[in-house]
């Protein structure tokens, strides 16, 4: 965190030291209203209900019955408060907000300004859209406040993670930039106490979705290397990028450290088709090194599940378990000791998304479920056919990330790390 130096805070906003898994405090944002309205999202119908139902069916929102007193990871369900207009306008254009929050879409009749605000094609009007926007943004802000105020070490909001939404436009199934709003809240200065300087926390945003985090990356990107201070926010998106693959963005390619537009705090690592556990394990040291040199106080992780094997996009071949798997990544991130916000995101095989986020919840709690565990008998049990187990194993797609390409990526990010260190050393 940035001060006139880099110190610690006291009082309500104190940053607790990492206390280890056995005493890790975890908040899980959920309510019936949030699950119901999120399940109306046209791109992910009923997914939210499926996720929260499976998490509950595995008993993850209750303390383990066999844990010794004082030796269990506590979990606290948090009911989200809907975001108000002022909170939403911390980032979004007010005209955009007034339009989308006033839409009466009991029928799908379009609107005079729908195209201007992106409410077409992949982001159509839908019933209760305004309620959805307020609740999803409010859910991510509720999770961020729990971290900021010291009530949690890890906060989980699976209905958040809408990383394509723009300042004044819906995009890519995303109507509200909850990730950006949460980051803006986390980076707010911590009020000074007598004898201590104001603290400016650093926030690292790590996006694991198949698609580039254009909405978040653009929100914090700057092509002005002569800025006087090190930015408080670093965004790092690991994604697939190819001609014609959504989204189209100049920021989605591998960093060009010699370009005048290069920003070492807006990072992109594109992977080729078939990216597997082996590729993700290979690039993990890059993620670790970026984190180490940036020294974040908060980490926000977008855990999109559309890169997992079995997703309709059928682009990557990532697995949930195993070295280099999605669960392996989240376990290591939670072990960093930073205050961590886990968000949802993409994922269009809803039973597999429910499997993944249920497993990640157990990882965050420090009591990971067995991937061979049987799906408990509950209302949506039949949807988990044919395996009826928790695992999302890899498929048979060939990993096209060659040794030559991955070596190039490592060389590029060695230069990126040097640039981050230089900026911190000379412009803090």
DOMITI-659554 format. One line per 4 residues: for each residue x negated, y negated, z negated of N, C-alpha, C. Coordinates in steps of 0.001 Angstrom, whole numbers, m for minus. Atoms other than C-alpha are relative to their C-alpha. Layout:
N
X Y Z X Y Z X Y Z  ...
This chain:
428
m844 1186 0 0 0 0 m876 m1231 0  791 1206 m136 m1178 m3496 717 344 m999 m1094  m151 1148 891 m1708 m6151 m1903 m1023 m997 510  1161 793 m359 m4266 m8849 m1881 m1185 955 m22
837 m1184 m67 m6079 m5554 m2559 936 1162 282  m859 m1178 m226 m4404 m2131 m2830 193 682 m1331  m128 m449 1372 m3061 m1435 m6296 1244 786 m276  m1177 m750 421 m261 221 m8270 1012 m941 m608
m1083 819 525 3105 m1141 m9351 491 560 m1326  m600 m419 1254 4825 m1036 m12724 1510 m187 97  m1423 266 85 8484 m1021 m13752 829 880 906  m981 m786 m742 11511 134 m11768 m547 505 1319
469 m349 m1336 9670 199 m8457 m1348 709 m18  1292 m678 68 6583 2066 m9678 m17 1224 888  170 m1186 m836 5271 4708 m7338 m538 1123 m863  436 m1133 811 5109 7988 m9240 m1102 755 710
1020 m856 m571 2007 10062 m8731 631 1319 405  m500 m1311 m407 2528 13355 m6963 m99 941 m1196  m47 m757 1241 3619 15631 m9784 m63 1497 213  46 m1431 m259 3316 18983 m8078 1389 535 287
m1269 m572 m434 6007 21268 m6751 942 251 m1164  m875 m417 1093 7292 22396 m10143 817 m1137 m577  m752 1128 542 8397 18882 m11110 406 m983 1091  m372 846 m1128 9149 17493 m7640 1482 m361 m78
m1378 471 34 12322 15401 m7633 501 m197 1442  m520 15 m1365 14428 15868 m4487 1446 m460 m14  m1373 451 m194 17554 13974 m3468 508 482 1357  m621 m522 m1220 19940 15360 m850 1270 m805 237
m1123 898 m274 22355 12907 752 1114 766 705  m1121 m763 m551 25776 14435 1397 1310 m494 m598  m1360 206 487 29494 13816 1092 936 624 1017  m976 m552 m933 32610 15287 2615 271 m964 1146
m285 1002 m1032 33250 12040 4468 m1129 m74 1020  1150 58 m901 29718 11942 5906 m28 1206 925  29 m1215 m812 29863 15551 7099 1118 5 1037  m1131 m8 m925 33298 15130 8658 m177 m996 1139
115 1006 m1051 32591 11911 10514 m1209 276 890  1162 m344 m814 29131 13082 11650 317 1152 948  m386 m1131 m842 30755 16208 13039 870 m419 1173  m752 524 m1144 32768 13992 15415 m920 m513 1103
944 507 m993 29603 12856 17224 67 865 1253  m228 m813 m1205 30211 13955 20840 m1138 939 359  1145 m833 m370 26692 15332 21322 m241 1140 m974  284 m996 1055 26736 17380 18104 1263 326 m789
m1277 m266 674 30327 18321 17337 m154 1143 m1021  m47 m971 1106 30697 20147 14007 m1371 412 m532  1329 m402 457 26917 20390 13544 m229 m357 m1465  222 432 1376 26885 18405 10306 691 927 m991
m710 m915 883 29525 20604 8703 m723 1343 m94  716 m1266 m31 27553 23669 9765 m1255 m62 m873  1241 160 772 24313 22346 8238 277 m9 m1494  m234 140 1441 25713 21302 4865 644 1247 m591
m625 m1234 481 27811 24458 4589 m1044 1086 m226  1026 m1028 167 24763 26677 5099 m945 m326 m1150  837 403 1140 22610 24689 2666 683 385 m1312  m752 m332 1206 25329 25115 61 131 1513 m175
m169 m1456 89 25855 28810 910 m1250 677 m547  1249 m549 526 22184 29478 127 m293 m467 m1427  164 429 1390 22602 27780 m3260 m1102 m1013 m221  1148 897 127 19989 25119 m2563 313 m1295 m738
m351 1227 707 21940 22294 m4183 214 245 m1486  m75 m344 1422 21864 24091 m7563 m1376 453 m452  1303 m474 507 18820 24782 m9785 m71 1519 69  136 m1456 m34 17435 28311 m9438 325 607 m1352
m463 m593 1257 18985 30577 m12052 m1110 687 m777  1057 m750 679 15728 32418 m12821 m1198 m860 m371  1135 875 303 13541 29344 m13368 m72 m278 m1495  189 366 1394 12057 28619 m16764 387 m1456 m197
m426 1368 267 13338 25468 m18407 m1155 m965 217  1018 1005 m279 11449 22442 m17153 m958 395 1098  939 m463 m1024 9761 24481 m14411 723 259 1324  m682 m135 m1270 12199 24104 m11551 m30 m1328 718
m48 1213 m788 12284 21627 m8748 1432 m526 m48  m1339 557 155 15213 19337 m9467 533 m507 1334  m656 528 m1195 17686 18508 m6730 1204 m809 m443  m1112 877 375 20162 15673 m6942 784 m364 1253
m830 445 m1118 22991 15378 m4413 342 m1485 m164  m304 1432 23 23522 11712 m3526 1136 m288 964  m1109 400 m851 26766 10307 m2168 m368 m1310 692  416 1222 m687 26017 7726 540 1048 m1098 m79
m882 1167 m89 27475 4242 434 m35 m513 1439  18 524 m1373 28568 2927 3858 m798 m1301 66  768 1232 m180 26219 226 5148 940 m1135 384  m826 1155 m368 27729 m3225 5359 m655 m747 1161
461 726 m1186 27302 m5718 8182 m1375 m623 m229  1284 629 300 24411 m7511 6476 m1128 1013 64  1034 m1042 m30 22479 m4267 6037 m286 446 1425  188 m412 m1393 23043 m3264 9656 m713 m1079 809
597 1100 m759 22015 m6712 10919 m1431 m303 m429  1422 128 324 18628 m6361 9215 m849 328 1223  698 m293 m1260 17647 m4973 12619 871 m279 1228  m824 28 m1207 20588 m4876 15014 503 m1397 355
m584 1227 m533 21875 m7694 17196 1439 m137 m509  m1316 191 608 24997 m9214 15616 1133 166 1005  m1048 m176 m1008 26974 m9296 18882 258 1479 256  m145 m1439 m182 26307 m5586 19351 784 606 m1159
m694 m537 1164 27428 m4817 15816 1474 m379 1  m1392 435 m8 30583 m6894 16116 816 775 1023  m724 m735 m1038 31495 m5060 19296 253 1449 m413  m184 m1427 281 30881 m1478 18187 794 248 m1283
m722 m203 1255 32339 m1958 14713 1467 m403 100  m1394 430 m167 35548 m3467 16050 748 839 1020  m633 m811 m1035 36261 m822 18692 1066 910 m584  m1074 m928 340 39599 948 18336 34 1050 1093
147 m1013 m1049 38937 4182 20172 821 1245 m333  m890 m1126 218 41892 6305 19217 293 718 1314  m75 m609 m1323 42053 6895 22951 m1259 m379 762  1249 228 m724 39128 7125 25372 282 m857 1231
m359 893 m1108 39914 4084 27492 m1146 m913 404  1114 873 m325 36486 2505 27643 220 m1389 m566  m126 1366 481 36022 m1203 27005 m693 m949 952  533 953 m971 35120 m4395 28852 m1505 m164 m48
1447 183 144 31566 m4509 27496 m717 1304 m336  616 m1280 352 30871 m810 27041 m1335 215 690  1243 m212 m738 28209 m685 29760 m1118 m886 m541  1003 928 523 26425 m3735 28365 m631 518 m1277
484 m474 1289 26109 m2083 24968 m316 1491 m17  416 m1399 m93 25325 1423 26206 1067 1011 m357  m1067 m909 415 28704 2908 25297 614 690 1212  m424 m746 m1179 28962 5195 28310 m916 1210 155
800 m1183 m313 27621 8491 29645 m406 753 m1272  436 m784 1158 25516 9920 26776 437 m594 m1339  m477 632 1240 26984 7494 24196 1428 m529 181  m1370 465 m207 30747 7374 24800 651 m456 m1310
m858 274 1150 33314 5840 22493 500 1316 m590  m661 m1166 588 34712 8335 20017 749 m437 m1254  m785 386 1180 37300 8238 17215 m865 m100 m1248  709 242 1264 36006 6876 13891 m1474 m364 224
1379 359 m310 32856 5581 15598 m551 m1027 m988  482 1020 930 32618 2519 13334 m289 608 m1374  221 m673 1287 32982 4688 10233 m1274 847 53  1213 m804 m174 30300 7020 11589 m1246 m877 m99
1164 879 m14 27894 4142 12194 m329 m490 m1411  235 515 1350 28352 2693 8722 m492 1095 m949  361 m1071 931 28067 6050 6962 m1374 588 293  1314 m557 m326 25037 7379 8861 m1105 m981 m385
987 999 422 23138 4125 8381 m67 m70 m1519  m30 45 1453 24264 4030 4770 m651 1208 m636  617 m1222 532 23120 7625 4250 m1516 m113 m4  1458 138 m55 19564 6925 5408 m488 m1095 m942
380 1062 939 19463 3698 3388 122 487 m1446  m139 m579 1344 20733 5578 310 m1216 854 m340  1186 m832 214 17887 8070 723 m1241 m860 m197  1172 875 118 15331 5284 1215 m20 m706 m1352
m48 668 1310 16519 3476 m1927 m419 953 m1118  383 m974 1032 16122 6666 m3964 m1516 110 m96  1456 m47 m3 12471 6762 m2915 m594 m1302 m523  544 1313 346 11840 3054 m3291 139 m296 m1497
m255 291 1404 13336 2915 m6785 m543 1070 m945  642 m999 846 11426 5957 m8017 910 1096 m479  m934 m1042 427 14447 8258 m8300 m265 1338 684  292 m1244 m722 13007 10858 m5911 m1409 m57 558
1264 m142 m717 9728 12121 m4521 267 309 1473  m430 m345 m1360 11486 13536 m1449 1491 m250 89  m1423 228 m247 14827 12399 m58 345 584 1362  m409 m704 m1213 16713 14376 2590 1307 m584 506
m1218 508 m635 19269 12955 5016 97 606 1397  m45 m705 m1281 19998 15445 7789 924 m657 1024  m870 677 m964 22677 13236 9339 m661 m1236 604  743 1127 m565 20106 10509 9997 m953 461 1081
999 m341 m1010 17232 10424 12456 389 m392 1410  m474 407 m1329 18948 8614 15349 m1032 m943 632  1225 746 m353 15692 7515 16957 22 m672 1369  m62 659 m1315 16868 6307 20399 764 m1320 m16
m824 1211 27 19235 3517 19322 m875 m1245 107  732 1238 m215 18079 93 20472 590 m1117 m853  m439 1144 808 18426 m3277 18810 1406 m463 382  m1299 509 m470 21446 m4212 20949 664 965 971
m535 m955 m968 22368 m1002 22722 m78 1422 m557  27 m1427 321 23335 2601 22065 m770 727 1100  787 m736 m990 21153 5179 23785 m264 1417 m495  430 m1357 320 20455 8905 23884 729 641 m1159
m837 m559 1068 23349 10032 21646 m122 m769 m1308  276 748 1236 22280 7366 19106 659 m1383 63  m760 1245 33 24522 4449 18152 m559 m997 m1007  516 863 1063 22675 3083 15124 m1434 408 m314
1430 m256 230 18951 2770 14389 m261 195 m1497  148 m230 1438 19062 4294 10910 m1461 177 m406  1438 m166 317 15358 5236 11071 m653 m1360 m214  590 1336 85 14379 1611 11682 485 m709 m1259
m553 650 1188 16715 336 8959 m639 543 m1270  629 m599 1177 15237 2796 6454 m1447 m461 m145  1397 449 46 11664 1839 7375 m84 m1452 m452  m3 1411 392 12470 m1871 7049 248 m154 m1502
m240 47 1441 13817 m1223 3562 m1230 467 m778  1155 m541 713 10812 870 2516 m1202 m938 25  1163 872 m123 8311 m1734 3723 179 m1351 m704  m210 1266 692 9860 m4590 1770 m996 m138 m1154
937 195 1107 7443 m6133 m719 602 434 m1329  m402 m388 1342 7607 m4715 m4231 m183 m1207 m915  127 1185 857 8341 m7531 m6712 m1163 127 m973  1149 12 900 5331 m8509 m8740 453 m10 m1454
m186 109 1450 5187 m8003 m12481 m1115 m889 m533  1044 896 527 3172 m10315 m14742 m1381 611 101  1383 m436 m98 m493 m10012 m13935 m300 922 1170  239 m881 m1149 m30 m7913 m10785 425 m710 1281
m369 635 m1269 74 m8983 m7124 1224 669 612  m1086 m589 m774 3008 m8406 m4807 m572 1131 846  465 m1169 m740 2684 m5006 m3158 784 141 1290  m622 m231 m1301 3375 m4410 518 m246 1452 399
203 m1427 m263 3925 m670 991 m273 293 1468  226 m492 m1358 2650 1149 4065 940 1179 264  m954 m1047 m379 5106 3409 5895 m500 687 1270  332 m790 m1180 4123 6196 8285 1249 727 475
m1136 m682 m615 6862 7400 10628 m538 1077 930  452 m1129 m807 6231 10861 12095 1215 660 630  m1157 m514 m730 8636 12095 14770 m356 1320 668  272 m1350 m500 8740 15833 15575 1047 464 1009
m1052 m310 m962 11688 15718 17971 m599 294 1376  440 m275 m1370 11383 17055 21524 m138 m1279 815  m46 1245 m773 12125 13546 22801 m768 m1121 m695  774 1127 507 10003 10421 22376 884 m937 m823
m726 895 920 11059 8092 19558 m31 m1438 508  112 1316 m621 11501 5105 21860 607 m1119 m838  m642 1046 776 13917 3201 19622 m822 m439 m1191  810 313 1190 11659 3397 16565 m1347 m583 413
1327 461 m416 8351 2977 18349 51 m1427 538  m111 1342 m572 9518 m80 20281 279 m1036 m1076  m350 940 1062 10878 m1671 17110 m1233 m525 m733  1182 392 771 7405 m1792 15532 m1245 m186 857
1151 136 m896 5171 m1985 18583 m418 m1455 137  535 1318 m302 2921 m4973 19106 m1202 148 916  1146 9 m913 552 m5639 21983 m941 m1141 m339  835 1128 426 m1208 m8344 19969 m1058 473 m979
1035 m532 892 m4419 m6850 18607 m653 m1038 m888  648 1043 789 m5471 m10208 17200 805 m388 m1234  m764 317 1204 m2891 m10106 14415 m920 m48 m1219  910 252 1117 m4349 m11230 11100 6 1094 m1055
m84 m1013 1054 m3227 m8299 8965 332 1357 594  m342 m1354 m401 m2973 m4535 9253 1507 188 m131  m1446 m221 107 650 m3608 10032 332 941 m1153  m455 m883 1074 2613 m1979 7244 592 1292 538
m678 m1159 m577 4192 515 9648 m846 605 1112  618 m762 m1084 2579 3201 11795 1021 1018 485  m905 m1000 m573 4765 5223 14159 m813 991 826  735 m1067 m670 3580 8558 15528 1018 1012 503
m975 m905 m610 5734 10534 17953 m713 1126 737  475 m1182 m725 4889 14085 19054 1195 526 780  m1178 m236 m821 7153 14925 21967 m396 569 1352  240 m373 m1394 7514 16188 25519 195 m1229 871
m125 1112 m942 7007 13731 28347 m318 509 1395  192 m406 m1396 7369 14316 32077 845 m923 863  m822 841 m881 8702 12397 35092 1462 437 m24  m1422 m279 34 12470 12155 34771 517 506 m1323
m425 m509 1308 12518 13431 31180 307 m1178 m919  m443 1098 861 14416 11191 28766 m828 m39 m1304  m243 1303 m617 13531 8637 27588 m1205 m449 820  1090 592 m771 11478 6756 30126 m547 m1202 m764
591 1080 795 9074 4542 28202 m1487 m79 267  1438 184 m178 5638 3071 28772 m774 410 m1248  669 m338 1253 4877 3917 25147 m95 1500 m234  m86 m1434 258 5469 7679 25541 m1213 795 471
1171 m713 m501 2155 8527 27184 m1122 13 m1034  1151 m60 884 m1153 9371 25555 m634 m1388 m115  560 1357 149 m2752 6193 24099 m1193 m246 913  1137 461 m792 m5131 4283 26329 m715 m1059 m825
643 897 958 m7527 2735 23848 m716 m1167 658  660 1107 m695 m9105 515 26505 991 m997 585  m1021 888 m548 m5810 m1094 27528 233 m1191 m921  m324 1163 838 m5067 m4640 26327 1308 176 m768
m1293 m224 648 m1588 m3352 25391 m62 1083 m1075  126 m1098 975 m2943 m589 23125 247 m502 m1416  m282 283 1404 m1538 m685 19602 m316 1263 m797  385 m1217 732 m3288 1781 17257 994 408 m1085
m1012 m333 994 m238 1711 14991 1321 412 648  m1140 m559 m733 2210 2836 17696 m549 1137 843  707 m1137 m572 1072 6333 18592 941 1001 643  m782 m960 m773 2283 8922 21058 m885 1177 360
742 m1191 m377 1189 12509 21584 937 904 805  m871 m827 m839 2963 14103 24553 m563 1412 178  378 m1399 m201 2908 17891 24848 695 554 1234  m553 m616 m1205 3482 20003 27929 1084 1019 m365
m1046 m1004 199 6219 22581 28384 m548 1216 m758  371 m1232 687 6179 25679 26207 m797 m185 m1269  792 240 1213 4490 24015 23234 401 974 m1109  m240 m1078 952 4141 26780 20643 m669 m309 m1335
668 157 1292 2964 27221 17063 m1497 m213 147  1452 112 m179 m598 27604 18343 m392 m1423 372  285 1382 m393 m495 24167 19984 210 m951 m1172  m262 890 1138 1074 22516 16936 m1044 171 m1097
1074 m207 977 m1520 24123 14648 m1274 m691 462  1212 606 m556 m4252 22849 16960 2 m1524 m200  m37 1464 114 m3047 19223 16793 224 m477 m1438  m228 425 1373 m2339 19245 13034 m1140 m849 m559
1066 857 544 m5826 17883 12151 89 m1444 471  m193 1373 m473 m4984 14831 14281 1007 m714 m890  m1027 576 867 m1826 14209 12253 m587 m291 m1378  596 154 1332 m3749 14718 9023 m980 m1172 m32
1000 1061 m22 m6550 12377 10047 642 m1380 116  m712 1278 m119 m4165 9600 11112 591 m395 m1344  m560 287 1321 m2398 9874 7784 m1094 m431 m971  1071 294 953 m5683 9854 5872 m546 m1414 170
586 1329 m200 m6984 6668 7475 1028 m1111 m176  m1032 1033 188 m3640 4820 7368 382 m161 m1463  m306 m1 1434 m3016 5739 3702 1408 m512 m310  m1369 478 241 780 5460 3636 451 227 m1432
m675 m203 1266 2838 5054 502 1285 795 204  m1201 m728 m387 5964 6339 2230 m240 695 1337  17 m717 m1271 6287 8927 4985 1445 301 380  m1330 m295 m536 9439 9137 7111 m185 1011 1122
170 m1080 m979 9726 12388 9095 1324 266 704  m1165 m349 m801 12228 12850 11908 m182 1446 431  152 m1447 m184 12772 16621 12006 929 530 1079  m820 m496 m1099 14530 17000 15343 m297 1461 290
158 m1449 m183 15134 20687 16078 182 423 1450  m209 m357 m1411 15523 20523 19859 m1259 538 668  1203 m632 m523 11940 21707 20343 m120 1460 m387  44 m1399 409 12689 25036 18689 460 911 1129
m444 m995 m974 13060 28143 20814 1505 211 m154  m1436 m229 37 16683 28768 21730 831 m1238 192  m758 1214 m252 17648 25123 22171 371 m81 1476  m391 117 m1408 19572 24372 25398 m993 m745 879
995 695 m818 16777 22032 26512 m1074 946 512  914 m1063 m445 14532 25115 26750 m1320 m561 534  1226 670 m440 11387 22975 26972 m1215 456 m785  1072 m503 839 9223 23950 24013 325 1413 m470
m169 m1348 547 8751 27320 22340 m458 22 m1448  404 163 1396 8286 26118 18769 827 941 m875  m686 m886 934 9172 28479 15919 214 m709 m1337  m262 568 1320 10568 27722 12483 m1072 411 m996
982 m503 948 8091 29919 10586 m1362 229 625  1339 m300 m477 4451 30858 10861 m916 m1206 6  986 1086 m59 1255 28824 11017 269 m861 1227  m299 923 m1083 1932 25746 13115 1480 m206 246
m1442 133 m189 5722 26168 12874 550 m1264 m639  m636 1193 552 8175 23432 11954 m17 27 m1522  41 m99 1455 8406 24707 8385 m1398 m207 m554  1413 159 380 4607 24844 8151 m373 m1478 m15
260 1445 m60 4430 21188 9212 621 m711 m1198  m697 721 1065 7023 19999 6708 m577 356 m1366  627 m398 1258 5413 21990 3898 m1267 m806 m248  1239 758 159 2101 20254 4498 253 m1491 m191
m342 1411 178 3682 16836 4814 492 m256 m1420  m493 148 1377 5528 17313 1512 m1131 128 m1012  1153 m153 879 2173 18286 m7 m937 m1185 m13  864 1181 m27 614 14928 854 87 m807 m1294
m152 780 1224 1978 13429 m2348 567 m1381 225  m657 1272 m291 3584 10447 m604 1493 146 m247  m1455 1 23 7185 9493 m1170 472 300 1428  m299 m515 m1336 8812 11308 1756 1496 28 265
m1384 m27 m470 12068 10825 3643 94 950 1180  m225 m958 m1074 13202 13792 5756 1328 m309 664  m1189 313 m787 15664 12912 8511 257 1084 1025  m343 m924 m1073 17503 14989 11077 m383 m577 1348
282 481 m1346 17619 14230 14787 660 885 1026  m542 m822 m1070 18092 16240 17955 124 1455 m396  m215 m1417 246 19047 19872 18198 1402 366 443  m1287 m198 m665 21846 21285 20329 455 1461 m5
m459 m1336 385 22001 24918 19257 329 m129 m1483  m353 398 1364 23929 24068 16113 m290 1063 m1059  385 m983 1019 23525 27401 14268 m1499 16 m280  1450 41 220 19756 27206 14817 m422 m1261 m738
301 1225 743 19702 23601 13613 334 193 m1473  m371 m266 1398 21555 24672 10475 m1029 912 m667  1055 m867 532 19015 27473 9990 m1249 m825 m335  1244 755 163 16096 25073 10457 81 m960 m1171
m68 1021 1045 17303 22295 8173 290 603 m1365  m152 m715 1271 18410 24750 5510 m1368 482 m482  1333 m469 373 14929 26275 5561 m882 m1168 m434  812 1161 371 13279 22826 5481 427 m557 m1362
m459 418 1329 15451 21921 2498 m647 860 m1077  619 m901 983 14140 24982 673 m1497 m268 m124  1425 345 35 10574 24039 1609 m223 m1267 m819  122 1251 748 11063 20501 275 207 228 m1491
m270 m312 1403 12411 21979 m2950 m1124 796 m648  1105 m781 540 9249 24048 m3317 343 1446 m258  m366 m1410 137 11096 27354 m3208 493 512 1358  m402 m361 m1364 11077 28363 466 714 1343 65
m745 m1232 m233 13608 30956 1508 m801 933 896  583 m952 m943 12498 34117 3253 688 m190 1351  m594 129 m1327 12987 33744 6978 730 1272 421  m727 m1243 m268 14209 37323 6945 1291 90 m809
m1198 m13 846 16987 36374 4524 1256 111 853  m1290 m108 m676 20495 37364 5563 800 m1276 m215  m911 1131 144 22920 34537 6232 1097 409 m997  m1053 m360 965 25316 34504 3239 1375 39 666
m1376 m83 m493 28916 35425 3852 735 m1275 m394  m730 1251 249 30762 32126 4191 832 m308 1239  m993 286 m1025 33246 30396 6468 m488 5 1427  523 60 m1368 30966 29981 9485 m963 1147 305
900 m1144 m158 29144 33303 9137 m38 561 1425  48 m612 m1334 30187 34641 12598 m843 m760 1021  767 798 m959 28351 31793 14354 m1483 361 17  1421 m337 99 24993 33261 13296 m345 1347 631
270 m1220 m768 25311 36342 15492 m1045 m303 1074  m81 m1404 410 23557 38409 16605 m918 370 m1162  990 m418 1008 20703 38327 14072 535 m83 m1414  m540 258 1338 22604 36967 11053 m1117 m166 m1036
1098 313 910 19231 35994 9559 m370 m1468 155  339 1422 41 17646 32620 8784 m994 m409 1087  1128 339 m869 14734 32784 11200 421 m545 1359  m75 428 m1402 14393 30905 14493 m1354 370 604
1294 m481 m487 11621 32962 16123 m343 m596 1361  370 488 m1332 9636 31977 19230 577 899 1084  m432 m778 m1154 10748 33084 22665 m1204 480 788  1070 m552 m845 8644 34198 25604 m515 m1013 1021
450 1041 m917 7999 30860 27330 m1507 m202 m118  1450 202 4 4367 30334 28334 m344 m1405 m454  482 1297 477 2561 27513 26531 m922 m589 1065  763 628 m1067 1274 25164 29240 m973 m1060 m490
988 926 558 m851 23070 26872 m1365 683 10  1268 m681 m239 m4275 24103 28108 m1085 m467 m972  1148 370 823 m7548 24048 26217 m579 m1333 467  540 1254 m549 m8747 21281 28535 847 m1194 m441
m871 1116 391 m5700 19118 27772 m97 m289 m1494  50 205 1442 m5830 19661 24014 m1337 m588 m437  1295 618 296 m9540 18816 23964 27 m1477 357  m148 1407 m387 m8701 15601 25829 790 m764 m1058
m804 628 1048 m6024 14818 23236 m853 m268 m1241  857 174 1175 m8534 15345 20428 m992 m1137 205  958 1071 m282 m11041 13030 22104 669 m1372 m51  m726 1263 5 m8445 10307 22621 320 m427 m1430
m386 375 1356 m7264 10442 19021 m1200 m246 m907  1205 386 734 m10825 10307 17730 m238 m1505 170  118 1437 m253 m10937 6861 19368 1111 m785 m694  m1126 649 678 m7486 6008 17984 m314 m190 m1480
330 72 1426 m8642 6791 14452 m1043 m1078 m251  1011 1053 139 m11681 4577 14923 640 m1382 74  m676 1292 m134 m9377 1766 16021 800 m354 m1245  m742 250 1230 m7181 2164 12943 m940 m424 m1114
975 326 1039 m10196 2125 10661 m546 m1411 208  526 1338 m295 m11561 m969 12420 1001 m1080 m392  m1022 991 317 m8278 m2835 12101 163 m151 m1509  m166 83 1446 m7977 m1969 8421 m1203 m669 m660
1224 536 589 m11575 m2929 7731 m149 m1495 266  272 1373 m410 m11619 m6213 9625 1203 m936 m76  m1171 884 m51 m8020 m7458 9428 968 261 m1146  m897 m233 1146 m6614 m6364 6061 179 m1282 m799
